[in-house]
C-alpha cells in the first residue's frame, strides 16, 4: 500500500549561456538547480570572456584614431612655390653714337687774289723816232706813267678772316655724354626696377608649413589582461549530489537569488562605469590632443613670425644695398660726366682763345706785309721818278725798259706781298683747322671715355644687382628652408605626441576593459561564492544528519511526495499490519492493565474474588468486551500519536529530515530497532514500506504500548465503562451478600457479570463505529 514510487526524471543538461550577455547568463545561473549552477556560472564566465573579448576585438579592429594634425593652417608637400627671379637686365648701357661728324665752321680768310694792280697800268706811248730817242714829252708821258703805277694792292686789304669757334657737334658734341648718362640712368632705372621686383618677390617664406600627408594615426592596443573563459572553481564544487543541491536551494536559494540580483547590479554598475570611463578617457584625450595641437601650432606660428621678421629685415637690407649700389653708380657717373665735360669745355675755350689770338697776330702780319709792300712800291716809284729826269737822253727802248722794270718791280713787290699774306691766311686756316680738330678730337676722346666709364658703371650695376639677388635669395631660402625643417620637426613632435596620447588612450581603454572584465568576473564570483556557500552549507548540514543524510537523495527530488509516501506507508502499516503483529503483546498488556481498563480498584477485585471470580475470568470478560474494537482503537491512537510524530510537517528537505531526527528522538523509545525504522524510511521513496513500518513498530511493541497506555486507557476506559460499573455493582452486591450470608452469592454474581459483559460489548461496538468513521 502507500504512494507508489515514480521514476526519477533525468535532469536536462545545464544551458550553455556563454553566448548570452553576462547579466542574462548570471540570471540563468539563478534559475537552474544549484548542482548545475556551477556549470552555468562557468558559462557566465565564458559570457564575460566572450563579451569583453568582443569589446576588445572591436577595440583592436577599431582602435582610437586621429587624423594626423599638422599644427598649421595648411600643409606643404615638396618645396615651397617661390616666385621665379625677375628676368635680369642683361643689356648693357647703350653707347650713344654721333649723329654724324658734325659741322664745324672753318677759317674763311680771303686770299689776296685777283688781277694784279699793275695789270691795269697802261704803257706810255713813245713816239717812234728814227734815232730811237725820246722826246721830253715822251719823258713826261713816261714820268706820268710812272706816277700812274699803283703803290697799293687792294687785294692786300684782307685778313685771315673771322676766327671760327670750336663747334662741338656731331661726334664731339658733349651732349652725347648727357645722353650717355641718360642711357645709364635709363639702364640703372630698369636694373633698380628689376631689383625692387626681385626684392619683393615671394621666396616661399609665407609657405612655411609642414609636410604632413594625409595620415590616420592609429593607436596600438595592448594585449588585455584576460582572466580566461572560466572563473575559479571552488574545491569540491564540481560534482554536487542532487539532494545536497536541493537542500542548498531550499536553505540558501534566497541568498543565491539575492546574489544574482546583486551580481546583475554589479555588472550594470561595472558596465556603466566602463562606459563613463571610456567616454571620459576619450574626452580627456581629445582635450589633451587639442592642447598639444594648440601648443604646437603656437610654436610653428612663432617660427613663421620669426622668419617673416628676418626676411622683412633682409628685404630692407637688400633694397638698401641696391640703393647703395645705385648711389655709388650715380656718384661715379656724375663725377665722370662732370669732370670730362669740364675738360671738354676748357679745351674748347682754350682753343677758341688760341685761334683768336692767332687771328689777331696773323691780321697784324698781313697789315705789315701790305704796308711793307706799299712802302717798297712807293720807293720803287720814287726811285724811278728820280731816275726819269735823265731819261731824256735815253733811247726809247731804254726808257721803255726802265718803265717796264719799274712796273715789274712793283708787280713783284705786290706779288711777294700777296704770297706772304696768302701764306699767313693759309697758315691761319691750317692752324685753326688743326686747333679745332684737336679740340674736337679731344672732346670726342673724352666723350668716348665718359661713354666707356658709364657703360662700365652700368656693367657694375648689371653684375652687382644679380649678386645682391643671389646673396639675399640664398639667405632667405636658407632661412626659409631652416624654418620649414623646424616646423616639420614640430609637426613630427606633434605626431609623436598624438600617437603617444592615442596609445595611452588605447592602453587606458584596454585597462578599462580589464577592469570591466574583472568587475564582471567579480560579479560572477559573487554568485559562485553564494552557490558554493549554499552547497557547502547543505553538505555540512546533511553531514550533520548522520545516517539520516542517506534520506536526502530520496526526499530531495519530491519532498511532498516523499512525505505523502511516509504518511501513507505508516498509516497503511498501522491499519493493515500492526494488529496482527502486536495482538499477543496487547493482550498481555491488557491483562496487566485490567484494573485500570475496567476502572475497578483493589477492593472491587477482592470482593469479586471472594465472590468466586478469578482475575482470569475478569480479564476474559473485559477482553471479550473490547477485543473487537481494540484494533481500531490502537490504530487510531498510533496513527494519531505515533504516525503524526514521524511525519513532519511539509517543508524543505532539511526541515523534513530535522523533523525525522526529532521524531526519532521521540519514537526511539517506541521503535527501539533503528535499523528497522531506517529500513522503513529508505523504503518510503519506493512506496512499499507499510509492512516495514508495522515491523518496526511491532519490534518495539512494549515501548509502544507504554507510550500509548494513557491514550489507550482513556479510550478503553470509555469503552469498558459499563463493564467496570457492572463489576463494581457486582462487588457491592457480593460484599453485601457476604455480609448477610443469607443469600447465595454465586447466583447473584453470575447475573451481574452477564449484564456487565453485555454493556461492554455495546460500548465496544460504539467505539468500533467511531474508529471506522475516523478511518474514512
C-alpha positions, 0 to 999 in steps of 0.5 A, spaced: 500 500 500 502 507 500 504 512 494 507 508 489 514 510 487 515 514 480 521 514 476 526 519 477 526 524 471 533 525 468 535 532 469 536 536 462 543 538 461 545 545 464 544 551 458 550 553 455 549 561 456 556 563 454 553 566 448 548 570 452 550 577 455 553 576 462 547 579 466 542 574 462 547 568 463 548 570 471 540 570 471 540 563 468 545 561 473 539 563 478 534 559 475 537 552 474 538 547 480 544 549 484 548 542 482 548 545 475 549 552 477 556 551 477 556 549 470 552 555 468 556 560 472 562 557 468 558 559 462 557 566 465 564 566 465 565 564 458 559 570 457 564 575 460 570 572 456 566 572 450 563 579 451 569 583 453 573 579 448 568 582 443 569 589 446 576 588 445 576 585 438 572 591 436 577 595 440 583 592 436 579 592 429 577 599 431 582 602 435 582 610 437 584 614 431 586 621 429 587 624 423 594 626 423 594 634 425 599 638 422 599 644 427 598 649 421 593 652 417 595 648 411 600 643 409 606 643 404 608 637 400 615 638 396 618 645 396 615 651 397 612 655 390 617 661 390 616 666 385 621 665 379 627 671 379 625 677 375 628 676 368 635 680 369 637 686 365 642 683 361 643 689 356 648 693 357 648 701 357 647 703 350 653 707 347 650 713 344 653 714 337 654 721 333 649 723 329 654 724 324 661 728 324 658 734 325 659 741 322 664 745 324 665 752 321 672 753 318 677 759 317 674 763 311 680 768 310 680 771 303 686 770 299 689 776 296 687 774 289 685 777 283 688 781 277 694 784 279 694 792 280 699 793 275 695 789 270 691 795 269 697 800 268 697 802 261 704 803 257 706 810 255 706 811 248 713 813 245 713 816 239 717 812 234 723 816 232 728 814 227 734 815 232 730 811 237 730 817 242 725 820 246 722 826 246 721 830 253 714 829 252 715 822 251 719 823 258 713 826 261 708 821 258 713 816 261 714 820 268 706 820 268 706 813 267 710 812 272 706 816 277 700 812 274 703 805 277 699 803 283 703 803 290 697 799 293 694 792 292 687 792 294 687 785 294 692 786 300 686 789 304 684 782 307 685 778 313 685 771 315 678 772 316 673 771 322 676 766 327 671 760 327 669 757 334 670 750 336 663 747 334 662 741 338 657 737 334 656 731 331 661 726 334 664 731 339 658 734 341 658 733 349 651 732 349 652 725 347 655 724 354 648 727 357 645 722 353 650 717 355 648 718 362 641 718 360 642 711 357 645 709 364 640 712 368 635 709 363 639 702 364 640 703 372 632 705 372 630 698 369 636 694 373 633 698 380 626 696 377 628 689 376 631 689 383 625 692 387 621 686 383 626 681 385 626 684 392 619 683 393 618 677 390 615 671 394 621 666 396 616 661 399 617 664 406 609 665 407 609 657 405 612 655 411 608 649 413 609 642 414 609 636 410 604 632 413 600 627 408 594 625 409 595 620 415 590 616 420 594 615 426 592 609 429 593 607 436 596 600 438 592 596 443 595 592 448 594 585 449 588 585 455 589 582 461 584 576 460 582 572 466 580 566 461 573 563 459 572 560 466 572 563 473 575 559 479 572 553 481 571 552 488 574 545 491 569 540 491 564 544 487 564 540 481 560 534 482 554 536 487 549 530 489 542 532 487 539 532 494 545 536 497 543 541 491 536 541 493 537 542 500 542 548 498 536 551 494 531 550 499 536 553 505 540 558 501 536 559 494 534 566 497 541 568 498 543 565 491 537 569 488 539 575 492 546 574 489 544 574 482 540 580 483 546 583 486 551 580 481 546 583 475 547 590 479 554 589 479 555 588 472 550 594 470 554 598 475 561 595 472 558 596 465 556 603 466 562 605 469 566 602 463 562 606 459 563 613 463 570 611 463 571 610 456 567 616 454 571 620 459 578 617 457 576 619 450 574 626 452 580 627 456 584 625 450 581 629 445 582 635 450 589 633 451 590 632 443 587 639 442 592 642 447 598 639 444 595 641 437 594 648 440 601 648 443 604 646 437 601 650 432 603 656 437 610 654 436 610 653 428 606 660 428 612 663 432 617 660 427 613 663 421 613 670 425 620 669 426 622 668 419 617 673 416 621 678 421 628 676 418 626 676 411 622 683 412 629 685 415 633 682 409 628 685 404 630 692 407 637 690 407 637 688 400 633 694 397 638 698 401 644 695 398 641 696 391 640 703 393 647 703 395 649 700 389 645 705 385 648 711 389 655 709 388 653 708 380 650 715 380 656 718 384 661 715 379 657 717 373 656 724 375 663 725 377 665 722 370 660 726 366 662 732 370 669 732 370 670 730 362 665 735 360 669 740 364 675 738 360 671 738 354 669 745 355 676 748 357 679 745 351 674 748 347 675 755 350 682 754 350 682 753 343 677 758 341 682 763 345 688 760 341 685 761 334 683 768 336 689 770 338 692 767 332 687 771 328 689 777 331 697 776 330 696 773 323 691 780 321 697 784 324 702 780 319 698 781 313 697 789 315 705 789 315 706 785 309 701 790 305 704 796 308 711 793 307 709 792 300 706 799 299 712 802 302 717 798 297 712 800 291 712 807 293 720 807 293 720 803 287 716 809 284 720 814 287 726 811 285 724 811 278 721 818 278 728 820 280 731 816 275 726 819 269 729 826 269 735 823 265 731 819 261 731 824 256 737 822 253 735 815 253 733 811 247 726 809 247 727 802 248 731 804 254 726 808 257 721 803 255 725 798 259 726 802 265 718 803 265 717 796 264 722 794 270 719 799 274 712 796 273 715 789 274 718 791 280 712 793 283 708 787 280 713 783 284 713 787 290 705 786 290 706 779 288 711 777 294 706 781 298 700 777 296 704 770 297 706 772 304 699 774 306 696 768 302 701 764 306 699 767 313 691 766 311 693 759 309 697 758 315 691 761 319 686 756 316 691 750 317 692 752 324 685 753 326 683 747 322 688 743 326 686 747 333 679 745 332 680 738 330 684 737 336 679 740 340 674 736 337 678 730 337 679 731 344 672 732 346 670 726 342 676 722 346 673 724 352 666 723 350 668 716 348 671 715 355 665 718 359 661 713 354 666 707 356 666 709 364 658 709 364 657 703 360 662 700 365 658 703 371 652 700 368 656 693 367 657 694 375 650 695 376 648 689 371 653 684 375 652 687 382 644 687 382 644 679 380 649 678 386 645 682 391 639 677 388 643 671 389 646 673 396 639 675 399 635 669 395 640 664 398 639 667 405 632 667 405 631 660 402 636 658 407 632 661 412 626 659 409 628 652 408 631 652 416 624 654 418 620 649 414 625 643 417 623 646 424 616 646 423 616 639 420 620 637 426 614 640 430 609 637 426 613 630 427 613 632 435 606 633 434 605 626 431 609 623 436 605 626 441 598 624 438 600 617 437 603 617 444 596 620 447 592 615 442 596 609 445 595 611 452 588 612 450 588 605 447 592 602 453 587 606 458 581 603 454 584 596 454 585 597 462 578 599 462 576 593 459 580 589 464 577 592 469 570 591 466 572 584 465 574 583 472 568 587 475 564 582 471 568 576 473 567 579 480 560 579 479 560 572 477 564 570 483 559 573 487 554 568 485 559 562 485 561 564 492 553 564 494 552 557 490 558 554 493 556 557 500 549 554 499 552 547 497 557 547 502 552 549 507 547 543 505 553 538 505 555 540 512 548 540 514 546 533 511 553 531 514 550 533 520 544 528 519 548 522 520 545 516 517 539 520 516 543 524 510 542 517 506 534 520 506 536 526 502 537 523 495 530 520 496 526 526 499 530 531 495 527 530 488 519 530 491 519 532 498 511 532 498 511 526 495 516 523 499 512 525 505 505 523 502 509 516 501 511 516 509 504 518 511 501 513 507 506 507 508 505 508 516 498 509 516 497 503 511 502 499 516 498 501 522 491 499 519 493 493 515 499 490 519 500 492 526 494 488 529 496 482 527 503 483 529 502 486 536 495 482 538 499 477 543 503 483 546 496 487 547 493 482 550 498 481 555 498 488 556 491 488 557 491 483 562 496 487 566 492 493 565 485 490 567 484 494 573 485 500 570 481 498 563 475 496 567 476 502 572 475 497 578 480 498 584 483 493 589 477 492 593 472 491 587 477 485 585 477 482 592 470 482 593 469 479 586 474 474 588 471 472 594 465 472 590 468 466 586 471 470 580 478 469 578 482 475 575 482 470 569 475 470 568 475 478 569 480 479 564 476 474 559 470 478 560 473 485 559 477 482 553 471 479 550 468 486 551 473 490 547 477 485 543 473 487 537 474 494 537 481 494 540 484 494 533 481 500 531 482 503 537 490 502 537 490 504 530 487 510 531 491 512 537 498 510 533 496 513 527 494 519 531 500 519 536 505 515 533 504 516 525 503 524 526 510 524 530 514 521 524 511 525 519 513 532 519 510 537 517 511 539 509 517 543 508 524 543 505 528 537 505 532 539 511 526 541 515 523 534 513 529 530 515 530 535 522 523 533 523 525 525 522 531 526 527 526 529 532 521 524 531 526 519 532 528 522 538 521 521 540 519 514 537 526 511 539 523 509 545 517 506 541 521 503 535 527 501 539 530 497 532 533 503 528 535 499 523 528 497 522 525 504 522 531 506 517 529 500 513 522 503 513 524 510 511 529 508 505 523 504 503 518 510 503 521 513 496 519 506 493 512 506 496 512 499 499 514 500 506 507 499 510 509 492 512 516 495 514 513 500 518 508 495 522 515 491 523 518 496 526 513 498 530 511 491 532 519 490 534 518 495 539 511 493 541 512 494 549 515 501 548 509 502 544 504 500 548 507 504 554 507 510 550 500 509 548 497 506 555 494 513 557 491 514 550 489 507 550 486 507 557 482 513 556 479 510 550 478 503 553 476 506 559 470 509 555 469 503 552 469 498 558 465 503 562 459 499 563 463 493 564 467 496 570 460 499 573 457 492 572 463 489 576 463 494 581 455 493 582 457 486 582 462 487 588 457 491 592 452 486 591 457 480 593 460 484 599 453 485 601 451 478 600 457 476 604 455 480 609 448 477 610 450 470 608 443 469 607 443 469 600 447 465 595 452 469 592 454 465 586 447 466 583 447 473 584 454 474 581 453 470 575 447 475 573 451 481 574 457 479 570 452 477 564 449 484 564 456 487 565 459 483 559 453 485 555 454 493 556 461 492 554 460 489 548 455 495 546 460 500 548 465 496 544 461 496 538 460 504 539 467 505 539 468 500 533 463 505 529 467 511 531 474 508 529 471 506 522 468 513 521 475 516 523 478 511 518 474 514 512 
